[in-house]
């Protein structure tokens, strides 16, 4: 069974094969965070949290693919982030050190 596909030189594979519990979470009002996700008591808790503060000329897919790009500004947060579950728009699983 093939576990990946390559399109235009980019390898794609199911998140369940490569991702842990870290995700980029897009929240209403335009906030974008990433962290190690835990869900508890109606909240999404992000540990080792970062805030996707700004990006220029790369698009959201560019941010996901290369958070260390000089056109992307990511700020580490000193505390966990708690988000009400109903505020989540969507999330994208990412590798364990994404944004750190």
Buried (B, 14 or more C-beta within 10 A) or exposed (E): EEEEEEEEEEEEEEEEEBBEEBBBBBBEEEBBBBBBBEEEEEBBBBEBBBBBEEBEEBEEEBBBEEBEBEEBBBEEBEEEBEBEEEBBEEBBBBEEEBBE
